[in-house]
Amino acid sequence: MQAFAEVIKLDRGLPLILIEGSDAPVRAEFCARMSKKKQALTIGDRIEVALEEGLDNAVINKILKPKTKLVRNDPVNRSKEQILAANFDRIAICVVAAELNFNHLCRVTAVAKNAGVPVDLILTKCDLGSPNLSEISEIKNAFEHIYLAKIDGLSATLSRLPNGDGGEFSCGKNAAEIGDGDNFSRGKNAASIGDGGEFAPAEIGDGGKFSTEPVALEELFAGSRTTILIGKSGAGKSSLINAMAGEEVCKPGEVREFDDKGRHTTVSREIVVVNAGKPSEKRVVDMPGVRSIGMIHCEKGIRETFQEIEEASHNCKFRDCTHNQEPGCAVKATVSERSLKSYHELVNENDQNSNPQFR
């Protein structure tokens, strides 16, 4: 009997799949033809399987073309794609607040935006350190939402920062720094966290203000069926899922006393159903900590990450301006040096990996 199914867990054993019309997951193995081709499954793949009486495992006959996919270049063969996840409708990038790094964030954001779905940024562990919002300001419009998160066991306090549609925040010397215990920063422009764990309005820049909006945990990823959480090990992805579920459905890393960072514990990929059967039901994928994200066929993602460069380029003197040494370059005249440097780095890497003959 033929049936359609979804890959819901990948670990060291055979893939775990859920067959349409069933609520009991089963293991699956490749048919001989697909085994010879060494085809690789990824989490969220839709597949065609054969079910036979007397066999414990389903047999995978075909992998269906994914509607969406999260792709990086293969760490071993840089000119080859590696699909990390398939058939999702949102990506959330989790970053420890005190570890914000502009270049790394640009890289991860470009890969996420290339998938063609809404992308959120979640700054975690805000009570353990201060994020410098200048590390976000130049690419903030790439995100649908930017959240601050404090997670304590199975509870979490969320607040949303303004992005391009909701307001502005400064990237100058007075940019808001958030975290450091119960206060966002030490100066007169500090944004405090009240006794109830709420994020208060922040005053930043030259007298400018924005208000951080409290967000109920149930509102996170609203309107999305399946969300991929990506970020480095110890970024709090598993803890966030547990807080959303109100129970431990993922095992967070043990915390080392000397640095409060989680150990790398997520070695499998699994679709976790949160609040099953409730109006707030969501499916979340806790991805293993990704150590490297390489560009390949990522032109769209780079363009949508550096929106300021894309907009300014329309005013360049030459239509094929590369924003390097050309006269009359509107990008070099208006865009920050660090944005342009990061942009060129990703464009050059993407060109080399996508067109290996140009190496």
C-alpha positions in Angstrom: 0.0 0.0 0.0 1.3 3.5 -0.9 0.9 6.5 1.4 2.2 9.9 2.0 4.1 10.8 5.1 6.2 13.5 6.8 9.7 13.2 8.4 9.2 14.3 12.0 12.4 13.2 13.6 16.0 12.5 12.5 18.5 11.0 14.9 21.1 8.3 14.8 18.6 5.6 14.0 16.1 5.2 11.1 14.0 8.3 10.3 10.8 8.7 12.3 7.8 9.5 10.0 4.1 10.3 10.5 1.8 8.8 7.8 -1.1 10.9 6.7 -4.3 9.9 8.6 -2.3 8.3 11.4 -1.2 9.6 14.8 1.3 6.8 15.5 4.9 7.6 14.2 6.8 4.7 12.6 10.4 4.2 11.5 11.2 4.2 7.8 14.1 3.1 5.5 15.0 3.8 1.9 14.2 1.4 -0.8 17.2 -0.2 -2.6 17.0 2.3 -5.5 17.2 5.3 -3.3 19.9 3.8 -1.0 22.2 3.4 -4.1 21.7 7.1 -4.9 22.6 8.0 -1.3 19.7 10.5 -1.2 19.5 12.4 2.1 16.4 13.2 4.1 15.9 16.3 6.1 13.4 17.3 8.8 10.0 18.2 7.4 10.4 16.3 4.1 7.2 15.1 2.5 7.7 11.5 1.2 6.0 8.7 -0.5 6.2 5.4 1.3 5.2 1.8 0.9 3.5 -0.1 3.7 3.6 -3.9 3.7 2.1 -6.4 6.2 4.7 -8.1 8.3 7.2 -5.3 8.1 7.9 -3.1 11.1 9.3 -0.2 9.0 7.8 1.8 6.1 9.9 1.9 2.9 10.6 5.3 1.4 10.2 5.3 -2.4 10.3 9.1 -3.2 11.1 12.4 -1.6 8.6 15.1 -2.8 9.8 18.5 -3.9 9.8 20.8 -0.8 7.7 24.0 -0.8 10.3 25.8 1.3 13.9 24.8 2.3 16.6 26.1 4.6 19.9 25.7 2.7 23.6 26.2 3.4 26.6 25.0 1.4 27.9 21.6 2.3 30.8 22.0 4.8 32.7 19.2 3.0 31.9 20.1 -0.6 31.4 23.9 -0.7 29.9 23.9 -4.2 27.0 21.6 -3.1 23.8 22.5 -1.3 22.9 21.0 2.1 19.2 21.2 3.0 18.8 21.6 6.8 15.0 21.7 6.9 12.0 21.6 4.6 8.3 22.6 4.4 8.2 25.3 7.1 6.6 28.8 7.1 8.7 30.8 9.5 12.3 30.9 10.8 13.3 32.3 14.2 17.0 33.2 14.7 18.0 32.8 18.4 21.0 34.7 19.6 22.3 35.2 23.2 21.7 38.9 23.8 25.3 39.6 25.1 26.8 37.8 22.1 25.3 39.8 19.3 27.8 40.0 16.4 26.9 42.0 13.3 28.8 39.9 10.7 27.5 36.6 12.0 24.0 37.9 12.3 24.1 39.1 8.6 25.3 35.7 7.5 22.6 33.7 9.3 19.9 36.3 8.3 20.8 36.0 4.6 20.5 32.2 4.7 17.1 32.5 6.5 15.8 35.2 4.2 16.7 33.1 1.2 14.1 30.6 2.3 11.3 33.0 1.4 9.5 33.0 4.7 9.1 35.5 7.5 12.1 35.7 9.8 12.1 36.7 13.5 15.1 37.6 15.7 14.9 36.5 19.4 17.5 37.9 21.8 17.7 35.4 24.6 19.2 35.4 28.1 18.7 39.2 28.4 19.1 38.9 32.2 22.7 37.7 31.7 24.2 40.3 29.5 23.6 43.5 27.5 22.9 43.3 23.7 24.2 46.4 21.8 21.3 47.2 19.5 23.7 48.9 17.1 24.5 45.3 16.0 21.0 45.0 14.6 20.1 48.5 13.5 21.4 48.3 9.9 19.5 45.1 9.0 16.5 45.4 11.4 14.1 45.7 8.5 15.0 42.1 7.5 13.1 40.8 10.5 9.3 40.6 10.9 9.7 40.8 14.7 12.5 41.4 17.1 12.0 39.9 20.5 13.7 40.1 23.9 13.4 37.0 26.0 14.0 36.1 29.6 13.5 32.4 30.3 13.3 31.0 33.8 12.6 27.3 33.9 9.2 26.8 32.2 8.2 30.5 32.2 9.4 33.2 29.9 8.9 37.0 29.6 8.8 38.3 26.1 8.9 41.8 24.7 9.0 43.1 21.2 11.2 45.8 19.8 10.2 48.1 17.0 11.7 47.3 13.6 11.2 49.1 10.3 7.4 49.2 10.6 7.1 49.9 14.3 9.6 52.6 14.9 13.3 53.4 14.9 16.2 52.8 17.2 19.6 54.4 17.0 22.8 52.8 15.9 25.0 55.6 17.2 27.1 55.9 20.3 23.9 56.2 22.4 22.3 53.0 21.0 20.4 51.1 23.6 22.1 48.3 25.5 19.8 45.9 27.1 20.3 43.4 29.8 22.9 43.3 32.6 20.9 42.1 35.5 17.6 44.0 36.0 18.7 47.0 34.0 19.2 47.5 30.3 22.2 49.9 30.5 24.0 51.9 33.1 23.5 55.4 31.7 20.6 57.9 31.7 19.3 56.2 28.5 18.7 53.0 30.3 15.6 50.9 29.8 14.7 49.1 33.0 12.9 45.8 33.6 10.2 46.2 36.2 9.7 44.0 39.3 7.3 41.9 37.3 9.8 41.1 34.6 8.3 43.5 32.1 10.5 45.5 29.7 9.9 49.2 30.1 10.2 51.8 27.3 13.7 52.5 26.2 15.2 55.9 25.7 17.9 55.9 23.2 19.8 58.1 20.7 19.5 61.8 20.8 16.4 62.0 23.0 14.5 59.5 20.9 12.3 56.9 22.4 10.8 53.6 21.6 8.5 51.4 23.6 9.1 47.7 24.0 5.8 46.0 23.7 5.0 43.1 26.1 4.1 39.9 24.2 2.2 36.9 25.5 4.1 33.7 25.0 1.1 32.3 23.1 1.5 35.0 20.5 5.0 33.9 19.5 5.0 32.6 15.9 1.3 33.3 15.6 -0.2 32.5 12.2 2.6 30.0 11.4 2.2 26.2 11.3 5.9 25.2 11.5 8.7 27.4 12.7 12.4 26.5 12.5 14.6 27.7 15.4 18.2 28.2 14.4 21.2 29.5 16.4 24.4 28.5 18.0 24.5 25.9 20.8 23.5 27.4 24.1 21.3 30.1 22.5 18.3 28.9 24.5 16.3 27.3 21.7 15.3 24.2 23.7 14.5 26.3 26.8 12.2 28.5 24.7 10.3 25.6 23.3 9.8 24.1 26.8 8.5 27.5 28.1 6.1 27.6 25.1 4.9 24.1 26.0 4.8 24.6 29.7 6.6 21.3 30.2 10.0 19.8 29.3 9.6 18.5 25.7 13.2 19.3 24.8 16.3 18.7 27.0 18.2 22.0 27.4 21.9 21.8 27.8 23.5 21.6 31.2 24.7 25.0 32.3 28.3 25.5 33.3 28.6 27.6 36.4 31.5 29.7 35.1 29.8 31.0 32.0 26.1 30.3 32.1 26.2 28.8 28.6 24.4 25.6 27.6 26.3 22.5 26.4 25.6 21.2 22.9 22.7 18.7 23.5 20.5 18.8 20.5 22.0 16.2 18.1 18.7 15.2 16.5 16.2 17.2 14.6 12.5 16.9 15.6 9.2 18.6 14.9 7.8 19.3 18.4 4.1 20.0 18.7 3.4 22.7 21.3 0.0 23.0 22.9 -1.5 20.2 20.8 -5.3 20.5 20.3 -5.4 24.1 21.6 -6.0 27.3 19.5 -2.3 28.2 20.3 -1.0 24.9 18.8 2.3 25.3 16.9 4.9 23.0 15.5 8.5 24.0 16.3 11.8 22.5 15.1 14.7 22.6 17.5 17.7 22.5 15.2 21.1 21.4 16.4 23.5 24.3 17.0 24.9 25.3 13.6 28.6 26.0 13.8 29.0 27.2 10.2 26.6 28.8 7.7 28.0 29.0 4.2 26.5 30.9 1.3 25.3 29.1 -1.8 22.6 30.3 -4.3 21.8 33.0 -1.8 21.4 36.1 -3.9 17.8 36.7 -2.8 18.7 36.3 0.9 21.7 38.7 0.7 19.6 41.3 -1.2 16.8 41.1 1.4 19.2 41.3 4.3 21.0 44.4 3.1 17.9 46.3 2.1 19.6 49.7 2.6 22.2 48.7 0.0 19.5 47.4 -2.4 17.6 50.7 -2.1 20.7 53.0 -2.5 21.9 51.0 -5.5 19.1 52.4 -7.6 20.9 55.8 -7.5 24.3 54.6 -8.5 25.7 56.2 -11.7 26.2 52.8 -13.4 23.5 50.1 -13.5 26.1 47.3 -13.0 27.9 49.1 -10.1 29.5 46.6 -7.8 29.9 49.2 -5.0 33.7 48.9 -4.9 35.7 51.6 -6.8 33.1 52.9 -9.3 32.6 56.7 -9.5 29.2 57.9 -8.6 28.4 55.0 -6.3 25.4 56.0 -4.2 25.9 52.9 -1.9 29.4 53.9 -0.8 28.2 57.4 -0.2 25.3 56.4 2.1 25.9 52.9 3.6 28.1 52.3 6.5 31.6 50.8 5.9 30.8 47.7 8.0 27.6 46.9 6.2 29.3 47.2 2.9 32.2 45.0 4.0 29.9 42.3 5.3 27.8 42.5 2.1 30.9 42.1 -0.1 32.1 39.2 2.0 28.9 37.3 1.6 28.5 38.2 -2.1 32.0 37.0 -2.9 31.5 33.8 -0.9 28.2 33.1 -2.6 29.7 33.7 -6.1 32.5 31.3 -5.4 30.4 28.5 -4.0 27.6 28.9 -6.5 29.9 29.1 -9.5 33.0 27.0 -8.6 34.4 27.6 -12.1 35.1 31.2 -11.1 37.4 30.2 -8.2 
